[in-house]
Amino acid sequence: GYIVMVILLIASPFLRGLGTIEVSLTFILGQFGFPLIAAATITLMFRFFEFWLPLIGGVISFILKKDSIVLRILPAFIILILGVVNIISSITPSIPTRLRLVKNILPEDLIVTSNALVLIFGLILVMVSIFLLQGSKRAWYVAISLTLFSIIGHLLKAADYEEAALALIAGSSLFYTRDNYKLKPHPKFVKISYSVFIYAIASVFAYGVLGFYFMEKRHFGVEFKFIDSVTAVLKVIFFIDDKALHPLTKFGIHFEQSIYAASGVVILFIIFSLLKPYFSKPYNSPEEFKEADLLMAENGNSALDYFKTYPDKFIYFNESRTAFISFKITRHFALVLEDPVADNTADKIAMIEKFEERCRENGFIAAYYRVDEDSLDMYKGIGKKYIPIGEEAILDLKAFTIDGGKMKTTRSAINRLSGEGYVFKVYKGQQKEGLLQKLQTVSDNWLRDLNQKEVAFTQGVFDKSILKNQVILTIEDQEEKVYAFLNLIPDYAPGEATYDLIRKVTDAPNGVLDMLLSMTFLYLKEEGYQSVNMGLAPLSGMEDVNVTQKTIKYAYENFKVFG
């Protein structure tokens, strides 16, 4: 039988021969004299330990895995199902034998009220399930409370133990995944909801009391006094059954329904206001950016440190304000630029852990961009995964020269352009408005020619207020028309220089960028710099990588949308 099973597995590998093996083994065992029932039992027991038990174990292991997407979705889905079950259970007839049993023990008013409350709980649970998906902590408290009340309600209204069991399962799933719910409610909505709750409830209550007080007797068959009106409104709002309080006319029916509708709208708004998670965006004052600049001057060590206090960034300090993280908000992601700026590795690790906690509380997922290979252990320690994206291109200025055979093409371009009257210029100090306007023309032409918009984060944007304080290097003709330029930015790595924008006009002569870069490197060499950081070389140094990284590299090199 085992040999036959192996042969069938080879012929039918999908789901390990599900169905085929069961039928075949049962038939073969029958041929060996086993009764049909015994043969089927033996086969099913064998398949249970050989296939079903490992499969079930694998599914459970996948579901219970930390950070599993199933654990994020499943509790909210169960709560949604419980809400629908509550609604259906409350509006459909109960099982007569169970209902009679409950009526013999409990007063009828309690049974009716329990049924109405189960309906309300169901409506609220359906709404709460949405906020559970978003990770609302307050929604978790409401959901766990309503599941407990649903258990009691189902047992009181008609001994519906099946629905109560579902509520117990829902509550258990919420308790097991309690660490997934960390988002706080929006403070503005919470503040508004308190005021709205007071005024709305007062308005609905006043509307009901006045309506019943002035209601003609023919609509309900009762002439309401003031205290009767108050009692009637409370009974309607809290679904307390009263045989004497039944509308006799369409107007009476519509009036009672209007109270239900108004109460429902108020409840839904309050739930929305109190439970909607708050994806808070940070704010930094100019003083905090200056404070970050001072820390960077003390502890900076990267060519990208300059962009950590760029206008597009947010700054997050530690409590002692001796370290900070620079990041940008994109939807629900906090995209961090490089490592934290701190004095030592221990402070960096503490900074990362604190920032991760802050992100979880505010509904953001932290991702770290352009992390140095030497820093990977810090992120592995908190469970982060990484993908190599390339290497920094560092030019050794000590070895750089435009002499020799390798630089013949570049040297020829420089000589040709110099002969045609093009010159390399360096502008230091406070830049004049006239030069900045020329650079603006070049930049606009470059963006328009490439059909691109300004992109910040690891590079700058054209901003006169920033460029006027930086060193500008240009290629110009004899009439001082600028054909190409770049700007030098602060580099916090010792002995290293770097540049940011490098742009040219459409009608610039061939080789103008080669001339600009080569002359810039020679200028920096004369200024005493040892190297130049030329930025990221995308996907370089990825020869010995896994399949995922090879796929990314292939897409970058072969598909235009990625490259």
FENLINCOR-V352935 format. One record per run of one state. SS is the DSSP state (h for helix, s for strand, l for the rest). FROM is the first residue (numbers start at 1). TO is the last residue. Records with the same first field share a line. If there is no record, write none. Layout:
# FENLINCOR-V352935
SS=FROM-TO, FROM-TO
This chain:
# FENLINCOR-V352935
l=1-1, 12-13, 17-19, 32-35, 65-68, 92-95, 104-107, 134-135, 159-160, 177-177, 181-182, 184-184, 186-186, 214-216, 221-225, 238-249, 276-276, 278-285, 300-304, 310-313, 318-323, 331-332, 338-340, 342-344, 363-364, 370-372, 381-389, 400-404, 420-422, 428-432, 451-463, 468-470, 477-481, 490-495, 505-511, 527-530, 539-546, 559-563
h=2-11, 14-16, 20-31, 36-64, 69-91, 96-103, 108-133, 137-158, 161-176, 178-180, 187-213, 217-220, 226-237, 250-275, 286-299, 305-309, 345-362, 373-380, 397-399, 405-419, 433-450, 464-467, 512-526, 547-558
s=136-136, 183-183, 185-185, 277-277, 314-317, 324-330, 333-337, 341-341, 365-369, 390-396, 423-427, 471-476, 482-489, 496-504, 531-538
